[in-house]
Amino acid sequence: MGSTTGFFTPDYSDEIATSTKEVKSDTMIINLGPQHPSTHGVLRVRLELDGERVVDAQPVIGYLHTGFEKTAESLSYQQCNTITDRLDYLAPMTNNLAYVLAVEKLMDVEVPKRAQYIRVLFSELTRIASHLVWLGTHVMDLGAMSLFFYTMREREIILDMIEAASGVRMNPSYFRVGGLAYDLPDGFMEKLQEFLKDLPRWMKSFRTLFEDNPLINERLKGIATITQEQALALSVTGPNLRATGLNLDLRKAEPYSGYEDFEFSVPLKTGCDAYARFWVRVEEMYESAAILEQCLTKIEPRGVYMTSDRKVALPPRDQIYGDMEALIHQFKLVTQGFPVPEGEVYQSVEGPRGEMGFYIVSDGGPRPYRWRARTPSFYNLQTMPIMCKDGLVADVITAIGSIDIMLGDVDK
Amino acid sequence: MDKKDSQVVDVSAQAMNIGTGVTGMAAGFAVTLKNMVRSVPGRNTVTIQYPEQRKPYSRRFRGVHALTLRPNGQLKCTACFLCATACPAECITIEASSVTDDAIEKVASRYEIDLSRCIFCGFCVDACPEEAIVMTREYDLATHNRVDELQYDISALTRREEIQAYGAGYRPHMQYPLVESYLPTEISAKPQDDID
């Protein structure tokens, strides 16, 4: 095969079990994925098996590589917003938040308090939505079918709220540099209140399905363990790290966007296994709901939602139609974008999957010189060999589900 | 950090009990059964019969674009290229030509949106200083041919029947009244659809 291997015919010979010398004769290499429903996307895991035992599990990534980081270098800072939606497409709002906070930090833009609180509101809404998808799919991987339908039903209400505010369900681009794209729609707070009133009821019925269920417990307890030292060595963040007993939540450790004004606690477990990660996420949903409850009183239904800095924000529409200076600003901002001072910045937020960060280098122009996304799933996926080693094949599925990866986030 | 944050719960101490396990499973089955009974057709169903039954979307919905018209039926667009510049996906193609009307001087003789590239971010609508381009609530775009049928030109962006059928979507100054006469056809949203 070596002679025919060219640019267009990659050499897969090392991955074929029969042709590799170093593989022991009593182990077998099989592929899990990339087109497998339980890999949550196009993830391929190269499993080396000794009977039913896993000797090695290596994730092979890149099937969803889209070149976002390079694309961003040719877009203006405002246009980059649309790319951040598409990284972790189950939690677009926290991606937006990390990005706009990074640019605002570099530009030193003052964001109105109300806009900051609305950002908190939508971050927590997407956290619940993302955890609902995780809960449904993870439990479905373990063999329970019906919970998936119930979680999707409740997530639909969140997507409706996101659609009412931002105009689309999945890729909202709702947070802009300097504030928000649009104000909250009429009746949004009532809708949120209704949602929060319902939340304990459906959460209770969800918990009835998996709490005290010996089938779920057997599949999760003591499975796919990763110790705190290993997790820290691999830069694991988010609920996966908090399931090892380390209290690191960026909302508390480095408060951003007004999180210091909200009262909430950080769920912690010490089990280090899939069961601990499961319950960290379930309890996080209650904490997010507690933050949303506080949003109800903190956020006025109408008010200022964008900075008044004309160097960043587009002028109000009524001024554009009558005011020459506003029209000039509109043309200048759209055609040239806003210049960002020279320098570099890193800003991270606590996403549903862990630390979502952006590292931006500016050369003083309207486009980023370097745009780097620190996506949590990429680091969390590195734990696969440790988690799966010496486990059973069926527990590989548990391991993939329990770290809650998102392949758009891994491959970017 | 608060003291209550560092509280540590050891879940492995909560050992599995087979006795409670059976009752736990029975409770789970009860939930499934209750949901099954509740969702007999007509009661508490969330599934919609899609092509016949449509989900209502808000007036902010970012669907397929529409070009607005002047009262005399001319395009409102003056080919200033702001929308094409703002577009992150570079899907808007404009060609300008001059007109004898001194008040306008320039119109778009060709205006094409490649909807197979469009990401529906709404930046073009934000950029337009004339409200010459707005969005509708049309969302079902499946075609048999991705090369030709998704290239929307001026006639497709102004005279489609769907603009009427789906109603107006996102436009930038939602707090101000929409000038209905500017729109290509009479766009009227059903009152129960209005979330915004």
Interface residues (C-beta under 8 A of the other chain):
Chain A: L75 Q78 Q79 N81 T82 I83 S146 Y150 R153 E156 E163 A164 A165 S166 G167 V168 N171 S173 A181 Y182 P185 D186 G187 S205 T208 L209 F210 E211 D212 N213 P214 L215 N217 E218 K221 G222 G245 N247 D249 K252 A253 S265 V266 L268 K269 T270 G271 D273 Y275 A276 W279 L314 R317 D318 I320 Y321 L327 Q330 F331 V334 T335
Chain B: M1 D2 K4 D5 S6 Q7 V8 V9 D10 V11 S12 M16 N17 I18 T20 G21 V22 T23 G24 M25 A27 G28 A30 V31 T32 N35 V46 Y57 S58 R60 F61 R62 C80 L82 T85 A86 P88 I119 F120 C121 G122 F123 D126 A127 P129 M135 G169 Y170 P172 H173 M174 Y176 I195 D196
